[in-house]
Amino acid sequence: MQETERISKELLGEECFIWFSEQFNGLSILIKAPINTCKSLIKECGAELIIGKDNTLVRPIIHTGIRIFDDKVNPLLLTGAHRFQVENKALLKVLKSESCLVGLYNELGVLVARGQVAFNSNTRNIIDMIGSLDNLYFGNFTSEVNNSLDSFDYTIDNTRQFKNPYLIDLMTIGCQFKDWKYVDAHFIGLMEQTQIRIDDIEEGATLEKYVWLSIESLFPFSIYLNPKFKNSKGDKELTDILAFYDLGVFLIETKGLSIFSQTKEKSMDKKVATLQKHIKKAIKQLIGATENIQRGTEFFNSKGEKIVFKRNIIPHCIVLVSELLPFGDWKSIQKEILIAMIDAKIYLNVLDFREFATLVKNTKGKKEFLDYYLMQRTEKFVEHDNVHLRTLMTDGKNISYEKP
């Protein structure tokens, strides 16, 4: 498999990751991260590269990571093991260069911006630590490689829990990202079309469009952006996204945290408080939408055409945020979700775009799977009383969940 083909597949398959390549648009670093982290990186939040070498093995393994300071206390860390010779070759070339290209991708694997990265100090010591490429490991992702990667993560942060971790050699280097150029992307569906740029000041609308894009192919003739209904004050929006099929109805409210419009960085407590406020508002909006469905209100698309669907199905109501922060006290939100499901007779999921993209990716193009996964997720939420669930695929069809 060619390197460009491999990386293209991994960009679609991996949740978040970092790649080094000299064939993918030239010598470059590719970063796939949550959309809010992408915005923070563009806004010069700061980042550092981390390179590790596990010398405890017969053939040492190189690991790389990037720590992005989208939050000064709780930065995002992306790590991975190098299993291909071309990766290590590209890494060395990147370290030897004064600067190289950067490609920034969101949760869907969509390129949102291109830029340049320059290192803040000499990389000679890191190059010496890596040593000869001929002696390094390359091959499958074995249990030994997995344990080594866990130990890399543990060496970076020993507060994290791993099974039998050990310390490996590690070096970090600060890097500066600059000269960003934003990708003006156009997406055309069967019923709607939209244009997306990451620097759009209407950040909530940008998230809404990405969500539409992620599931448009599942519901080619039955998905609507901002469907409307008429009341005494004129046209009013039912919800951000409405999608349906014979056996399921999906109502989605998106809430994005502002990054570009912030004049100063918020503390994590304030970020969580703002996020929870948005979620509570979205829950009320979804309950109102289901009440309009139950009372037989007529809905219309952007062209003024009437939208017809089955109304006797328990709907999936989804509050979709750009990032579901795992900090602070979420008991009141979890209680509100349970009460809303009982009183309004709905399935209600609160999740972030990263989690939603994982669910969609594993539907294999079948909307029935999304329906099934959301029901499973609701059951697990009730079982664990925890809104912070992450999907783990256990085989081709079934999923399990882990708590952070």
C-alpha positions in Angstrom: 0.0 0.0 0.0 1.3 3.4 -0.9 2.0 5.9 1.9 -0.6 8.4 0.7 -3.2 5.7 0.5 -2.4 4.4 4.0 -2.5 7.9 5.6 -5.7 8.7 3.7 -7.4 5.6 5.2 -6.0 6.4 8.7 -7.3 10.0 8.4 -10.8 8.6 8.0 -10.4 5.8 10.5 -8.4 7.2 13.5 -10.2 9.5 16.0 -7.3 11.8 16.6 -3.7 11.3 15.5 -0.4 12.8 14.2 1.5 11.7 11.0 4.9 12.6 9.5 5.1 12.3 5.8 7.3 13.4 2.8 4.9 12.2 0.2 1.5 13.6 1.4 1.7 17.1 -0.1 5.5 17.2 0.4 7.4 17.1 3.7 4.7 17.7 6.3 3.1 17.0 9.6 -0.6 16.0 9.5 -2.7 16.5 12.6 -6.2 15.2 13.2 -7.8 16.8 16.2 -11.2 17.9 17.6 -12.5 21.0 15.8 -12.1 23.2 19.0 -8.5 22.1 19.3 -7.9 22.9 15.6 -9.2 26.4 16.3 -7.1 26.9 19.4 -4.0 25.8 17.4 -4.8 28.3 14.7 -5.2 30.9 17.5 -1.6 30.2 18.6 -2.4 28.4 21.8 1.0 26.7 21.6 2.2 23.1 21.2 5.2 20.8 21.6 6.3 17.7 19.8 7.3 14.7 22.0 9.6 12.0 20.7 10.2 8.7 22.5 12.5 5.7 21.9 11.9 2.4 23.6 15.4 1.0 23.9 14.2 -1.9 26.1 13.3 -4.0 23.0 15.5 -5.9 20.6 14.5 -3.5 17.8 13.7 -0.1 19.4 10.4 1.5 18.7 9.9 5.2 18.0 6.9 7.0 19.3 5.7 10.5 18.6 3.2 12.8 20.1 2.0 16.3 20.1 0.7 18.2 23.2 -1.6 21.1 22.2 -2.2 23.7 24.9 -5.8 24.3 24.0 -6.2 24.5 27.8 -3.1 25.4 29.9 -3.9 23.0 32.7 -5.4 20.2 30.7 -3.8 20.2 27.2 -4.7 17.7 24.5 -2.2 14.9 24.0 -2.1 12.8 20.7 0.4 9.9 20.5 1.2 7.1 18.2 3.8 4.4 17.5 5.8 4.4 14.3 5.5 1.1 12.5 6.7 2.0 9.0 10.2 2.9 7.9 8.9 5.8 5.8 7.5 7.4 9.0 10.8 7.4 10.8 12.5 8.7 7.6 10.0 11.5 7.3 10.4 12.3 11.0 14.1 12.7 10.7 13.7 15.0 7.7 11.2 17.1 9.5 13.5 17.4 12.5 16.4 18.4 10.2 14.4 21.0 8.4 13.9 24.6 9.7 10.2 24.3 9.0 7.7 22.2 7.1 4.1 22.1 6.0 1.2 21.4 8.4 -2.1 19.9 7.4 -4.9 20.3 10.0 -7.9 17.9 9.9 -11.1 17.8 11.9 -12.9 14.7 13.3 -14.3 13.8 9.9 -10.8 13.7 8.3 -11.6 16.9 6.4 -8.7 19.3 5.8 -9.6 22.6 7.4 -6.3 24.6 7.3 -2.7 24.5 6.0 0.2 26.2 7.6 3.9 26.1 8.5 5.6 24.8 11.7 9.0 25.9 13.0 10.9 24.5 16.0 11.9 26.7 18.9 15.3 25.1 19.5 17.9 22.8 18.0 16.7 19.3 17.2 20.2 17.7 17.1 19.8 15.8 20.4 16.5 14.3 19.2 18.1 13.2 15.9 21.0 11.6 17.8 18.5 9.8 20.1 16.6 8.3 17.2 19.9 7.0 15.7 20.1 4.7 12.7 16.9 3.9 10.9 18.1 0.4 10.0 18.0 -0.7 13.7 14.4 0.5 14.4 11.3 -1.6 14.6 8.8 -1.8 11.8 5.8 -4.2 11.4 2.4 -4.9 12.8 0.7 -3.3 15.9 1.5 -6.2 18.2 0.8 -6.4 22.0 4.5 -5.5 22.5 4.1 -2.4 20.5 0.9 -1.6 22.3 2.6 -2.0 25.7 5.5 0.2 24.5 3.0 2.9 23.4 1.3 2.7 26.8 4.7 3.2 28.4 5.4 6.2 26.2 2.1 7.8 27.4 3.0 6.9 31.0 6.5 8.4 30.7 4.8 11.7 29.5 2.2 11.6 32.3 2.7 9.1 35.1 -0.7 10.0 36.7 -2.4 7.9 34.0 -3.2 4.3 34.7 -1.7 1.5 32.5 -0.9 -2.1 33.1 2.7 -2.7 34.0 4.1 0.5 32.3 7.8 1.4 32.3 9.8 4.4 31.5 11.4 5.0 28.1 13.7 7.7 26.6 11.9 10.9 25.9 12.6 14.4 24.5 10.3 17.3 23.7 10.6 20.4 21.5 8.5 23.5 21.3 7.0 24.4 18.0 5.4 27.4 16.4 2.6 27.1 14.0 2.1 30.1 11.6 1.0 31.3 8.2 -2.4 29.5 8.3 -4.5 29.4 5.1 -8.0 28.2 5.6 -9.7 25.7 3.3 -12.9 27.0 1.7 -14.9 23.7 1.4 -18.1 23.2 -0.5 -20.3 20.2 0.1 -23.3 19.3 -2.1 -25.9 16.9 -0.9 -29.1 15.7 -2.6 -31.3 18.0 -0.6 -29.0 20.7 0.7 -25.6 22.2 -0.1 -23.3 24.2 2.2 -20.0 26.0 2.4 -17.7 25.6 5.5 -14.6 27.5 6.7 -13.1 26.9 10.1 -12.6 30.6 10.7 -16.3 31.4 10.2 -17.2 33.7 13.1 -20.5 31.9 13.4 -18.9 29.0 15.1 -22.1 27.2 16.1 -23.3 27.3 12.5 -20.0 25.7 11.4 -20.5 22.8 13.8 -24.0 22.4 12.6 -22.8 22.1 9.0 -20.2 19.5 9.9 -22.8 17.4 11.6 -25.1 17.6 8.6 -22.2 16.6 6.4 -21.4 13.6 8.6 -24.8 12.0 8.1 -26.1 13.4 4.8 -25.2 10.2 3.0 -27.2 8.1 5.6 -30.3 10.1 4.9 -29.9 11.3 1.3 -33.6 12.3 0.8 -34.7 12.8 4.3 -32.3 15.2 6.1 -33.0 18.9 6.6 -30.9 21.8 7.9 -32.9 24.2 10.0 -36.5 23.1 9.2 -39.1 25.7 10.0 -42.7 25.9 11.2 -45.1 28.8 11.3 -46.4 30.5 14.4 -48.0 33.9 15.2 -44.6 35.6 14.9 -43.7 34.1 11.6 -41.3 31.3 10.7 -39.6 29.6 13.6 -36.8 26.9 13.6 -37.8 23.4 14.7 -34.3 22.2 15.3 -30.8 22.5 13.8 -31.1 19.1 11.9 -34.0 16.8 11.3 -33.4 13.4 9.8 -35.7 10.3 9.5 -36.5 7.0 7.9 -39.3 4.5 8.3 -38.2 3.3 11.7 -36.5 6.3 13.2 -36.6 10.1 13.7 -33.5 12.1 14.7 -33.6 15.7 16.1 -30.2 17.3 16.6 -29.3 20.5 18.4 -25.7 21.6 18.0 -23.9 23.9 20.5 -20.3 25.1 19.8 -18.0 26.8 22.3 -16.6 30.1 20.9 -12.9 30.1 20.3 -12.1 32.8 17.8 -14.4 35.4 19.4 -12.8 35.0 22.9 -10.9 38.1 24.0 -9.1 36.1 26.7 -8.8 32.5 27.7 -11.5 31.2 30.1 -10.7 29.0 33.1 -11.8 25.4 32.9 -14.6 26.1 35.5 -16.0 28.8 33.2 -15.7 26.6 30.1 -17.7 23.8 31.8 -20.3 26.3 33.2 -20.8 27.8 29.7 -21.0 24.3 28.2 -23.6 23.1 30.7 -25.7 26.2 30.1 -25.7 25.5 26.4 -26.7 21.8 27.0 -29.6 22.7 29.3 -30.8 25.2 26.6 -30.6 22.5 23.9 -32.5 20.0 26.0 -35.4 22.5 26.4 -35.3 23.2 22.6 -35.5 19.5 21.8 -38.4 18.9 24.2 -40.2 21.8 22.5 -39.5 20.3 19.1 -40.9 16.9 20.1 -44.0 18.7 21.5 -44.5 20.3 18.1 -44.2 16.9 16.4 -46.8 15.4 18.7 -49.3 18.2 18.2 -49.1 17.8 14.4 -47.4 21.0 13.6 -46.5 21.3 9.9 -42.8 21.7 9.1 -41.1 23.0 5.9 -37.7 22.8 4.3 -35.6 25.7 3.1 -37.6 25.8 -0.2 -40.9 26.1 1.6 -41.8 22.5 0.9 -43.7 20.4 3.4 -41.8 17.8 5.3 -43.7 14.5 5.9 -42.6 11.7 8.2 -43.9 9.2 10.8 -44.7 10.9 14.0 -45.6 7.9 16.2 -41.9 6.9 16.7 -40.0 7.7 19.8 -37.4 10.2 18.5 -33.7 10.3 19.1 -33.0 13.7 20.5 -29.3 14.6 20.3 -27.4 17.5 22.0 -24.2 17.6 20.0 -21.4 19.8 21.4 -18.0 20.6 19.9 -16.3 19.2 23.0 -17.8 17.4 26.1 -15.4 18.5 28.7 -14.7 15.7 31.3 -14.2 18.1 34.2 -16.5 19.6 36.9 -19.7 18.3 38.4 -22.2 16.8 35.8 -24.8 15.4 38.2 -27.4 18.0 37.6 -27.1 17.6 33.8 -27.3 13.8 34.1 -30.4 14.1 36.3 -32.0 16.5 33.7 -31.4 14.1 30.9 -33.1 11.3 32.8 -36.1 13.4 33.7 -36.4 14.6 30.1 -36.4 11.1 28.7 -39.1 10.0 31.1 -41.4 13.0 30.9 -41.0 13.7 27.1 -40.8 10.0 26.1 -37.7 10.4 24.1 -34.2 8.9 23.7 -31.8 11.7 24.7 -28.0 11.6 24.1 -25.6 14.4 25.0 -22.3 13.8 23.2 -19.5 15.7 21.4 -18.7 15.7 17.7 -15.7 13.3 18.1 -18.0 10.7 19.7 -20.8 11.2 17.1 -18.3 10.8 14.3 -17.2 7.5 15.8 -20.7 6.2 15.8 -21.4 7.4 12.3 -18.1 5.9 11.0 -19.1 2.5 12.3 -22.6 2.5 10.7 -21.0 1.3 7.4 -23.5 3.5 5.6 -26.6 2.0 7.3 -28.9 4.4 9.1 -30.3 1.5 11.0 -27.0 1.0 12.8 -27.0 4.7 13.9 -30.5 4.1 15.3 -29.3 1.0 17.1 -26.1 2.5 18.5 -27.9 5.5 19.9 -30.4 3.2 21.7 -27.4 1.2 23.1 -25.8 4.4 24.2 -28.9 5.6 26.0 -29.1 2.2 27.9 -25.4 2.6 28.9 -26.0 6.1 30.1 -28.8 5.0 32.3 -26.8 2.1 33.6 -23.7 4.1 34.4 -25.4 7.5 35.1 -22.4 9.1 33.3 -22.7 11.4 30.3 -19.0 11.0 29.5 -19.0 7.7 27.6 -16.6 6.8 24.7 -17.5 4.2 22.1 -15.3 1.1 21.6 -16.1 -1.2 18.7 -15.8 -4.8 19.9 -16.5 -6.3 16.5 -18.0 -5.4 13.2 -21.4 -4.7 14.6 -21.5 -4.5 18.4 -20.1 -1.7 20.5 -19.1 -1.2 24.2 -18.4 1.9 26.1 -15.7 3.2 28.5 -15.8 5.9 31.0 -13.0 8.5 31.1 
